[in-house]
């Protein structure tokens, strides 16, 4: 276990478990959606989390042809496979295993995400992070972060942590954001490992287990593979206690809530309906 001793560490507990739903998006890509629209208020600033995982090319080969976004950021984290990004701002990149694509849609971007393989496993996640009202019409931006550029550390008990965003155990992640201050960790728990992770007070937080099972909090609430656990916001809690009896891999994601109205129409997320209508008109008239 790390320096935080289990007996004195004050952990967040599991508020509820979310099972997720199977959906199809893009040109028919099969996805598992675990953070849905009904959780946007509770898990502000996060809008959506999808997992894609299949070794059947029929499930992913068509990919996501050109489509627009406005008003938020997309974070794509690839565990296996390759995805090519192209957009109308002139950006192009190849997302490979272990890498992250962090895209700020801002005032508007049109992009495509297409697999660059015809067989084999395609596995990863896409997270949508809201932008504050003041930044929703900022200039679009795109960043490819290869696996070797993502900081990480190994704890004394063998727990491995990749720090995609934020800071954990003194390690600064690949991405920092002032408004939402996201924490995005990929944690690998060996069998029998016990580990505590600090989470900033006031952040909304959740855990998504994508392999194995985890017992969360002092109460040891069991979270099975492909379940999302919403963590409580107890002000006295320092973070969350993780136990992996048989080993597990999970995402721990937290962020500072914006506490602003959320109005969404498909790939556009703004604060007022009138802004959505403007986004539709701008896209229709080629102003993205």
ZIBEL-V609656 format. One record per residue. N is the residue number from 1. RES is the residue in three letters. SS is DSSP state (alpha for helix, beta for strand, coil for the rest). PSI is psi in whole degrees, -180 to 180 (999 if undefined). Layout:
N/RES/SS/PSI + N/RES/SS/PSI
This chain:
1/UNK/coil/155 + 2/UNK/coil/-171 + 3/UNK/coil/-26 + 4/UNK/coil/115 + 5/UNK/coil/134 + 6/UNK/coil/-37 + 7/UNK/coil/-24 + 8/UNK/coil/-11 + 9/UNK/coil/130 + 10/UNK/coil/111 + 11/UNK/beta/146 + 12/UNK/coil/153 + 13/UNK/coil/170 + 14/UNK/beta/122 + 15/UNK/beta/-42 + 16/UNK/beta/161 + 17/UNK/beta/143 + 18/UNK/beta/130 + 19/UNK/coil/-26 + 20/UNK/coil/166 + 21/UNK/beta/149 + 22/UNK/beta/132 + 23/UNK/beta/170 + 24/UNK/beta/135 + 25/UNK/beta/175 + 26/UNK/coil/-132 + 27/UNK/coil/36 + 28/UNK/coil/18 + 29/UNK/beta/132 + 30/UNK/beta/127 + 31/UNK/beta/160 + 32/UNK/beta/109 + 33/UNK/beta/117 + 34/UNK/beta/-21 + 35/UNK/beta/107 + 36/UNK/coil/175 + 37/UNK/alpha/-31 + 38/UNK/alpha/-12 + 39/UNK/alpha/-2 + 40/UNK/coil/-38 + 41/UNK/coil/-44 + 42/UNK/coil/-34 + 43/UNK/coil/20 + 44/UNK/coil/127 + 45/UNK/coil/17 + 46/UNK/beta/137 + 47/UNK/beta/-31 + 48/UNK/beta/146 + 49/UNK/beta/123 + 50/UNK/beta/143 + 51/UNK/beta/133 + 52/UNK/beta/128 + 53/UNK/beta/111 + 54/UNK/beta/146 + 55/UNK/coil/12 + 56/UNK/coil/111 + 57/UNK/alpha/-25 + 58/UNK/alpha/-21 + 59/UNK/alpha/-20 + 60/UNK/coil/-12 + 61/UNK/coil/-34 + 62/UNK/coil/-23 + 63/UNK/coil/-152 + 64/UNK/beta/90 + 65/UNK/beta/175 + 66/UNK/beta/129 + 67/UNK/beta/156 + 68/UNK/beta/162 + 69/UNK/beta/152 + 70/UNK/beta/140 + 71/UNK/coil/4 + 72/UNK/beta/-177 + 73/UNK/beta/146 + 74/UNK/beta/138 + 75/UNK/beta/112 + 76/UNK/beta/124 + 77/UNK/beta/119 + 78/UNK/beta/125 + 79/UNK/beta/-36 + 80/UNK/beta/143 + 81/UNK/coil/-176 + 82/UNK/coil/139 + 83/UNK/beta/129 + 84/UNK/beta/128 + 85/UNK/beta/135 + 86/UNK/beta/143 + 87/UNK/beta/170 + 88/UNK/coil/4 + 89/UNK/coil/4 + 90/UNK/coil/5 + 91/UNK/coil/145 + 92/UNK/beta/139 + 93/UNK/beta/158 + 94/UNK/beta/116 + 95/UNK/beta/121 + 96/UNK/coil/175 + 97/UNK/coil/129 + 98/UNK/coil/-7 + 99/UNK/coil/167 + 100/UNK/beta/139 + 101/UNK/beta/121 + 102/UNK/beta/111 + 103/UNK/beta/129 + 104/UNK/beta/111 + 105/UNK/coil/-39 + 106/UNK/coil/-132 + 107/UNK/coil/-12 + 108/UNK/coil/133 + 109/UNK/beta/147 + 110/UNK/beta/122 + 111/UNK/beta/167 + 112/UNK/beta/150 + 113/UNK/beta/107 + 114/UNK/beta/131 + 115/UNK/beta/142 + 116/UNK/coil/51 + 117/UNK/coil/155 + 118/UNK/coil/-5 + 119/UNK/coil/173 + 120/UNK/coil/173 + 121/UNK/coil/134 + 122/UNK/beta/116 + 123/UNK/beta/129 + 124/UNK/beta/-168 + 125/UNK/beta/149 + 126/UNK/beta/125 + 127/UNK/beta/137 + 128/UNK/beta/127 + 129/UNK/beta/126 + 130/UNK/beta/153 + 131/UNK/coil/146 + 132/UNK/coil/159 + 133/UNK/alpha/-38 + 134/UNK/alpha/-20 + 135/UNK/alpha/1 + 136/UNK/coil/-26 + 137/UNK/coil/27 + 138/UNK/coil/166 + 139/UNK/coil/139 + 140/UNK/coil/151 + 141/UNK/beta/158 + 142/UNK/beta/137 + 143/UNK/beta/127 + 144/UNK/beta/128 + 145/UNK/beta/105 + 146/UNK/coil/161 + 147/UNK/alpha/-40 + 148/UNK/alpha/-12 + 149/UNK/alpha/3 + 150/UNK/coil/116 + 151/UNK/coil/159 + 152/UNK/beta/179 + 153/UNK/beta/162 + 154/UNK/beta/123 + 155/UNK/coil/170 + 156/UNK/coil/-30 + 157/UNK/coil/12 + 158/UNK/coil/-1 + 159/UNK/coil/131 + 160/UNK/beta/132 + 161/UNK/beta/125 + 162/UNK/beta/128 + 163/UNK/beta/92 + 164/UNK/beta/-42 + 165/UNK/beta/152 + 166/UNK/coil/-150 + 167/UNK/beta/138 + 168/UNK/beta/127 + 169/UNK/coil/38 + 170/UNK/coil/-2 + 171/UNK/beta/124 + 172/UNK/beta/130 + 173/UNK/coil/176 + 174/UNK/coil/-26 + 175/UNK/beta/140 + 176/UNK/coil/142 + 177/UNK/coil/129 + 178/UNK/coil/-48 + 179/UNK/coil/-47 + 180/UNK/coil/-14 + 181/UNK/coil/54 + 182/UNK/coil/144 + 183/UNK/beta/122 + 184/UNK/beta/109 + 185/UNK/beta/140 + 186/UNK/beta/116 + 187/UNK/beta/130 + 188/UNK/beta/112 + 189/UNK/beta/119 + 190/UNK/coil/161 + 191/UNK/coil/131 + 192/UNK/coil/-2 + 193/UNK/beta/144 + 194/UNK/beta/131 + 195/UNK/beta/142 + 196/UNK/beta/137 + 197/UNK/beta/128 + 198/UNK/beta/140 + 199/UNK/coil/130 + 200/UNK/coil/137 + 201/UNK/coil/135 + 202/UNK/coil/-16 + 203/UNK/beta/138 + 204/UNK/beta/141 + 205/UNK/beta/151 + 206/UNK/beta/161 + 207/UNK/beta/134 + 208/UNK/beta/118 + 209/UNK/beta/119 + 210/UNK/beta/-2 + 211/UNK/beta/133 + 212/UNK/beta/-150 + 213/UNK/coil/155 + 214/UNK/beta/144 + 215/UNK/beta/123 + 216/UNK/beta/140 + 217/UNK/coil/171 + 218/UNK/coil/-28 + 219/UNK/coil/-13 + 220/UNK/coil/41 + 221/UNK/beta/125 + 222/UNK/beta/130 + 223/UNK/beta/119 + 224/UNK/coil/169 + 225/UNK/coil/139 + 226/UNK/coil/28 + 227/UNK/beta/145 + 228/UNK/beta/132 + 229/UNK/beta/118 + 230/UNK/beta/127 + 231/UNK/beta/145 + 232/UNK/coil/161 + 233/UNK/coil/34 + 234/UNK/coil/124 + 235/UNK/coil/-23 + 236/UNK/coil/-10 + 237/UNK/coil/141 + 238/UNK/coil/-20 + 239/UNK/beta/-141 + 240/UNK/beta/141 + 241/UNK/beta/129 + 242/UNK/beta/135 + 243/UNK/beta/130 + 244/UNK/beta/85 + 245/UNK/coil/-37 + 246/UNK/coil/9 + 247/UNK/coil/148 + 248/UNK/beta/160 + 249/UNK/beta/138 + 250/UNK/beta/158 + 251/UNK/beta/133 + 252/UNK/beta/120 + 253/UNK/beta/132 + 254/UNK/beta/156 + 255/UNK/beta/158 + 256/UNK/beta/122 + 257/UNK/coil/143 + 258/UNK/coil/-30 + 259/UNK/coil/45 + 260/UNK/coil/156 + 261/UNK/coil/143 + 262/UNK/coil/118 + 263/UNK/beta/116 + 264/UNK/beta/137 + 265/UNK/beta/100 + 266/UNK/coil/-118 + 267/UNK/coil/12 + 268/UNK/beta/129 + 269/UNK/beta/112 + 270/UNK/beta/-166 + 271/UNK/coil/-20 + 272/UNK/coil/152 + 273/UNK/alpha/-38 + 274/UNK/alpha/-33 + 275/UNK/alpha/-32 + 276/UNK/alpha/-43 + 277/UNK/alpha/-38 + 278/UNK/alpha/-41 + 279/UNK/alpha/-44 + 280/UNK/alpha/-44 + 281/UNK/alpha/-42 + 282/UNK/alpha/-42 + 283/UNK/alpha/-45 + 284/UNK/alpha/-36 + 285/UNK/coil/11 + 286/UNK/coil/29 + 287/UNK/coil/6 + 288/UNK/coil/999
